[in-house]
Amino acid sequence: MTPSAILETALYVTDLAAAEAFYSDVMGLERIARVEGRHVFFRCGQGVLLLFNAEATKVPPPADARLPVPPHGTAGQGHLCFAASAEEIERWKARLQAKGVIIEADFKWPQGGRSIYFRDPSGNSLEFAEPRIWGLE
């Protein structure tokens, strides 16, 4: 057996309010859950993007917790790549720049496909790339 897809991806942020504004206003994602001081979750296509305050997820749940999710906090900047066609990447680049987001890199991979890289307010490295960079279509 092998997993069929990634259902959720987590990034850890330093400012939940800034992250929520960025991912909803700049990235256009739909917020589906929020717990003040702990997390904000967004729908992204068929998956979910989880944004956590890392410190709030390092504590083990109480023995009688309704949802006994084990600790899984981390520290530092992470990376997330969103799939996009070449045309969508061009539109995303224009949108991001119009919102004041700096594009750190924009290049074509030797095996084909383009990527653009930028950062969220917590410094996480974000990317839009054509799926063909991994041999996917």
N, C-alpha and C positions, 0 to 999 in steps of 0.2 A: 504494500500500500504506500501511496505518496499523497501528501496534501494537495488539494485541488486549487487552492487559492489562499492568498493572505486576506484574512477577514478584517483585521485591525492592525494599525500601526501607531506606536506611541512616540511622542516627542516630549521632552521635558523643558519647561519654560520658566523664566525668572519673574515674569509679570503676566498673570492670567488675564487681566483686563486688556493689556496691550496685545496679547496673543489673540484674544477673542475678537478684538476689533480688526486685526490684520487678517485673520482667516475668514471672517465674515465679510468685511468691507472690501478688502483688496482681492482676496482669493475667491470670494463669492460662495463659500461653503455654507450649508445649512446647519445651524446649531441644533443638536438633538438632546443634549443633556448638559447640566451645569451644576456644580456644587461649589459654593463660594469658598475660596481659599484652597481648594483641592484639585478640581479639574473642570475642563470644558471639552465636550465631544462634538464632532462634526461628521455629517454624512459626506462621503466622497465616492461617487459612482456606486459600485457594489460593495464598497468597504467603509470603514469608519476610521477617522483620524482622532486619536486620543491625545489631548494636551494636558499634561500633569504638572502641578507644582511638585517637584521631586521630593522635597522635604516631607510633604504630606503623605507620600506613598511609601515612605521608609518604615513606618510604624506598623507592626503586626496588628491585625484586627483583634478586637476583644473575643474571648472564647464563645460568647453568645451572639456574635455578629450574624445578622440576617444574610449578608453576602460576605463570606469569609475569604475575600481576595487576599492572597499573600503579598508581602512587601515586594515591590519591584521598581523602586525609584532608582534613578541614576543621576549622574552629574555631568555637566559639560554639554557641548554642542553635538547635535546629531545630524543626520542627513535623511532626506526624503525626496524621492523623485516621482513626479506626476507624469503620466503618459500623455502625449499630445502629438498630433500630426504636425508636419512642417508648417502648414498654414496656421494651425492653432498656435504654434510656438511664436510665429511672427506677431499674431494678435496679442498673445500674452506679453510679449516683450514690450509692445506699445502700451498696453494697459498698465503694466508694472511701472514703466518709466513715467507715465502720466500721473501715477500715484506717488511718485518720488522714491520708488524702490530702485536701488542701484543694481545693475546687471554686472556681476563679477566676471563672468566668462560667457562667451558665445562662440561655439565652434562645431565643426563637423568631425565625427569620429572616422578613423581610417577605414573601418568596415562598413561605413555608411550610417547616416542618421545624424541629427543635430541635437545639441543640448544648450540650454541656457541655465546659468546658476545665479542665485541671489540669496539673500538672508531674511529670516523673519526677525521680529524685534528682540528675540532672545539670542540671536546669533546662529540659530540652526541653519544649516546649508540646505537650500531647497533647489530643486532642479525640475525643468520641463525637458523631456526627451522623447524622441521618436522611439517606439518600442523596438524598431529594427536594430537598435544598438545592441540588443540582446538576442537578435535573431527571431524576434516576435513580430507579428503583424497585427 
